Amino acid sequence: MEHDPQNQKAADRTDDQTGERAKKAFDNRNYRSADQNADQVQDAVNEAAKGAQAMFGNLRDGANASLERNAQLTERLSEVGKCSLEAVAASSKVLVRGLGILSREAAEYGRKNVEDASGAIKRVSQVRNPAELFRLQGELAQAAVHNAVGYSTRMSEAMVGLAGEMAGAIAKR
């Protein structure tokens, strides 16, 4: 194989031209690729920003809704507390009034028992024989039991009535 210098020059020119074209194509592709990459990065950044805005918007909306619910709950609890205090005050008034009535009744019962006891002592001191003493003792014991049962019944009814009035005062609130 012989080397022809003209063929060699033509081949070298062809190789140079091909190399130049390849270099231009590569450079153009790189520029387009870099531009495309920049566009893709910008698009990704924009999408991330939109996602972050949506996320923070949702968080803000959720926080606002939570604050609103907490405010409503606090208001309701305040109303319940106010009503509870009013109910306690009303039931306390009923209790004080009822305890006043019960204490007057207990004082009256105690006074009556002292009078009955002093009357019983007078009657016992006037007894002349043991048979009369046993009969009088039976009468006094029977009267004391009857009196105690009556007082206990009245007090129980009064306390049940007082508890009912207190419950009614609470229920009204």
TAQUI-V406120 format. One record per residue. N is the residue number from 1. RES is the residue in one small letter. PHI is phi in whole degrees, 0 to 359 (none if undefined). OMEGA is omega in whole degrees, -180 to 180 (999 if undefined). D_LAST is the distance of its C-alpha to the last C-alpha in Angstrom with 1 decimal. Layout:
# TAQUI-V406120
[[N | RES | PHI | OMEGA | D_LAST] [N | RES | PHI | OMEGA | D_LAST]]
This chain:
# TAQUI-V406120
[[1 | m | none | -179 | 120.2] [2 | e | 259 | 178 | 121.2] [3 | h | 264 | 176 | 119.1] [4 | d | 261 | -177 | 119.4] [5 | p | 296 | 180 | 118.4] [6 | q | 287 | 177 | 117.4] [7 | n | 295 | 180 | 115.3] [8 | q | 295 | 179 | 113.8] [9 | k | 295 | 179 | 113.0] [10 | a | 295 | -180 | 111.5] [11 | a | 293 | 179 | 109.4] [12 | d | 296 | 178 | 108.3] [13 | r | 296 | 180 | 107.3] [14 | t | 297 | 179 | 105.4] [15 | d | 296 | 179 | 103.6] [16 | d | 294 | -180 | 102.8] [17 | q | 293 | 180 | 101.6] [18 | t | 296 | 179 | 99.5] [19 | g | 296 | 178 | 98.0] [20 | e | 295 | 179 | 97.2] [21 | r | 296 | 180 | 95.5] [22 | a | 296 | -180 | 93.6] [23 | k | 295 | 178 | 92.5] [24 | k | 297 | 180 | 91.4] [25 | a | 298 | -180 | 89.5] [26 | f | 296 | 180 | 87.8] [27 | d | 296 | 179 | 86.9] [28 | n | 298 | 180 | 85.5] [29 | r | 294 | 179 | 83.5] [30 | n | 295 | 179 | 82.2] [31 | y | 295 | 178 | 81.2] [32 | r | 297 | -180 | 79.5] [33 | s | 295 | 179 | 77.9] [34 | a | 293 | 177 | 76.7] [35 | d | 297 | 179 | 75.3] [36 | q | 297 | 179 | 73.7] [37 | n | 297 | 179 | 72.2] [38 | a | 297 | 178 | 70.9] [39 | d | 296 | 180 | 69.3] [40 | q | 295 | 179 | 67.8] [41 | v | 295 | 179 | 66.4] [42 | q | 298 | 178 | 65.0] [43 | d | 298 | 179 | 63.4] [44 | a | 296 | 178 | 61.9] [45 | v | 296 | 179 | 60.6] [46 | n | 298 | 179 | 59.1] [47 | e | 296 | 179 | 57.5] [48 | a | 296 | 179 | 56.1] [49 | a | 296 | 178 | 54.8] [50 | k | 297 | 179 | 53.1] [51 | g | 297 | 179 | 51.6] [52 | a | 294 | 178 | 50.3] [53 | q | 298 | 179 | 48.9] [54 | a | 296 | -179 | 47.1] [55 | m | 296 | -180 | 45.8] [56 | f | 292 | 175 | 44.5] [57 | g | 296 | 178 | 43.1] [58 | n | 296 | 178 | 41.2] [59 | l | 297 | 179 | 40.1] [60 | r | 297 | 179 | 38.9] [61 | d | 297 | 178 | 37.0] [62 | g | 296 | 179 | 35.4] [63 | a | 295 | 178 | 34.5] [64 | n | 296 | 179 | 33.0] [65 | a | 296 | 179 | 31.0] [66 | s | 295 | 178 | 29.8] [67 | l | 297 | 179 | 28.8] [68 | e | 296 | 178 | 26.9] [69 | r | 297 | 179 | 24.9] [70 | n | 296 | 178 | 24.3] [71 | a | 296 | 179 | 23.1] [72 | q | 295 | 179 | 20.6] [73 | l | 297 | 179 | 19.4] [74 | t | 298 | 179 | 19.2] [75 | e | 296 | 179 | 17.1] [76 | r | 296 | 179 | 14.7] [77 | l | 297 | 177 | 14.6] [78 | s | 297 | 178 | 14.1] [79 | e | 296 | 179 | 11.1] [80 | v | 296 | 178 | 9.6] [81 | g | 298 | 179 | 11.0] [82 | k | 297 | 179 | 9.6] [83 | c | 296 | 179 | 5.9] [84 | s | 296 | 178 | 7.4] [85 | l | 296 | 177 | 9.3] [86 | e | 297 | 179 | 7.0] [87 | a | 294 | 178 | 5.5] [88 | v | 296 | 179 | 9.3] [89 | a | 297 | -180 | 10.4] [90 | a | 295 | -180 | 8.8] [91 | s | 291 | 177 | 10.1] [92 | s | 294 | 177 | 13.2] [93 | k | 298 | 179 | 13.9] [94 | v | 297 | -180 | 13.8] [95 | l | 297 | -180 | 16.0] [96 | v | 298 | 179 | 18.4] [97 | r | 298 | -180 | 18.9] [98 | g | 295 | 178 | 19.5] [99 | l | 294 | 176 | 21.8] [100 | g | 297 | 179 | 23.7] [101 | i | 296 | -179 | 24.4] [102 | l | 295 | -180 | 25.5] [103 | s | 291 | 176 | 27.7] [104 | r | 295 | 180 | 29.3] [105 | e | 294 | 178 | 30.0] [106 | a | 295 | 178 | 31.4] [107 | a | 296 | 179 | 33.6] [108 | e | 295 | 178 | 34.8] [109 | y | 298 | 179 | 35.6] [110 | g | 298 | 178 | 37.5] [111 | r | 299 | -180 | 39.4] [112 | k | 297 | 180 | 40.3] [113 | n | 294 | 177 | 41.6] [114 | v | 295 | 178 | 43.7] [115 | e | 296 | 179 | 45.2] [116 | d | 296 | 180 | 45.8] [117 | a | 293 | 179 | 47.4] [118 | s | 292 | 176 | 49.7] [119 | g | 294 | 180 | 50.6] [120 | a | 293 | 179 | 51.4] [121 | i | 295 | 178 | 53.6] [122 | k | 298 | -178 | 55.5] [123 | r | 293 | 180 | 56.0] [124 | v | 293 | -179 | 57.2] [125 | s | 290 | -179 | 59.6] [126 | q | 266 | -179 | 61.2] [127 | v | 289 | -175 | 61.9] [128 | r | 251 | -180 | 65.7] [129 | n | 215 | -178 | 66.1] [130 | p | 297 | -179 | 64.3] [131 | a | 296 | 179 | 63.6] [132 | e | 295 | 178 | 61.7] [133 | l | 295 | 179 | 59.8] [134 | f | 294 | 177 | 58.7] [135 | r | 296 | -180 | 57.7] [136 | l | 295 | 178 | 55.7] [137 | q | 298 | 177 | 54.1] [138 | g | 298 | 180 | 53.0] [139 | e | 296 | -179 | 51.5] [140 | l | 295 | 179 | 49.6] [141 | a | 295 | 179 | 48.3] [142 | q | 298 | 179 | 47.2] [143 | a | 295 | 180 | 45.4] [144 | a | 294 | 178 | 43.7] [145 | v | 295 | 179 | 42.5] [146 | h | 300 | 179 | 41.3] [147 | n | 296 | -179 | 39.5] [148 | a | 294 | 179 | 37.9] [149 | v | 295 | 179 | 36.7] [150 | g | 299 | 180 | 35.3] [151 | y | 296 | 180 | 33.5] [152 | s | 299 | 179 | 32.1] [153 | t | 296 | 180 | 30.8] [154 | r | 299 | 180 | 29.1] [155 | m | 294 | 178 | 27.5] [156 | s | 298 | 179 | 26.3] [157 | e | 297 | 180 | 24.8] [158 | a | 295 | 179 | 23.2] [159 | m | 292 | 176 | 21.6] [160 | v | 296 | 177 | 20.4] [161 | g | 298 | 178 | 18.9] [162 | l | 296 | 178 | 17.3] [163 | a | 297 | 177 | 15.9] [164 | g | 297 | 178 | 14.6] [165 | e | 296 | 179 | 12.9] [166 | m | 295 | 179 | 11.3] [167 | a | 296 | 177 | 10.2] [168 | g | 296 | 179 | 8.9] [169 | a | 295 | 179 | 6.9] [170 | i | 289 | -179 | 5.5] [171 | a | 295 | 179 | 5.4] [172 | k | 294 | -178 | 3.8] [173 | r | 272 | 999 | 0.0]]
